[in-house]
Each structure stands twice: as structure tokens, then as C-alpha cells.
């Protein structure tokens, strides 16, 4: 079955818009409205100890530090497939609830995604991805140390499955996919994909359709610190 790709443009800090695209050689662009969003984070809390000279203290420590390398996306999915001109709709197929087996894709490449171009990944390409995002691959929250699983991935429009690196984000499997057959030379060569599971309980106790973990570098001293990363999101309906 040919998948249906729905495109969204996301700035980290700004959600810009949505349209409809049928992949491969048949394309039809449809208009949509903007969605609202909220952004949340936390501030790490420092521990303390009051000391007295001449005393030895047992002081075991644990920490919850804030990552400056990742962004989390979550929410529900609706969409439609339309037969229309630029201004008039001939017929519309509305998906009020998403079907399991649909996929959400995120990439920094404005030209979008074509699942028939997808290539499998391994730890070599995880290391290359760290380089493209200016991460050291040995830090605890590097891409290499995050996408440590292996998954068989196949979106609805792919003729056969590929083996990719993955990680579990709650109930959802997130996948690290290449768009090119050669080594990675840009973040545009990477696709972050999540297999949709409708109406599952997420990290905050609410029920929704996906959770997606994507890199965004805000490391102190990095050249891109304070610069928003633009991600383009596509939904392939099953």
C-alpha cells in the first residue's frame, strides 16, 4: 500500500505549518491550519551539606542533570487524503484517528523524505551522526549512547524492511535512518522516525499517538548554542 505523507515544518520554539503530500511520482499538496504547542523543561536542583570542622561525613550523591543535546516531541495525529484543486475539494478521506503502522518522520532537510530511499544504519553511522551534530560520541547522552537498540523498520510505502538503530521512548520505538547510501556528511542525510501507536499512555500520564526524540545542540560554547534548529516533519499514514 502506498503511504500518504503529511508534512509539518517545526522550528524548535516555533511550529510553522502543515500540508499533504503523496510520495513517489504522484504528488498533491493540500492546505492545513497551524497547531498550537507548549514547551516545558526543568531546572536542576543543587544539593547542600552543613559541615563542622573535624567531622567526617558519609555523603552519597545522585544527580538529575538537564540534557542540552535532545528535544522531545509528543502529541496526537489526524489528517486527510484529498482529491482537490488549489481552491476546491472534489473528495476527501478523513482520518479522525491515526492507524497503528503509520510513521512520523523528522529531518533537517527541507526537501523532505522519500521512504524508498531509506538505508539501514549501524554504530558507524551513529558515530558519524554525532559528528554532524557536533557531539562527542562518548558522552552519556550522545546519539551513539542513545540509539543503542536494533530494530527492523518498514514504513507503509517501503517494499522491504531495513535494519536500523533504535531506542525505546515509552511505548514507542524511535528509529535512526539514513537517506543516502554513502557516509553521512550533513544532518540532512538523517531521518528520525517513530512508529505510531494510537492512544497510548505517554511520559506525562496522558494518552496520545507518538513520542519522538530528536537531537538539538545547545551545549555551552558550541557554535550553534542559542540557534534554533529547524526540523521538517512528515506523517506517513497507514
Buried (B, 14 or more C-beta within 10 A) or exposed (E): EEBBBBBBBBEBEEBEEBBBBBBEEEEBEBEBEEEEEEEEEEEEEEEEEEEEEEEEEEEEEEEEEEBEBBBBBBBBBBBBBBEBEEEEEEEEEEBEEBEEBBBBBBBBBEEBBBBEEBBBBEEEBBBBBBEBBBBEBEBEEBBBBBBEBBBEBBBBBBEEEBEBBBBEBBEBBBBBBBBBEEEBEEBBBBBBBBBBBBEBEBEEEEEBBBBBBBBBBBBEEBEEEEEEBBBBBBBBBB
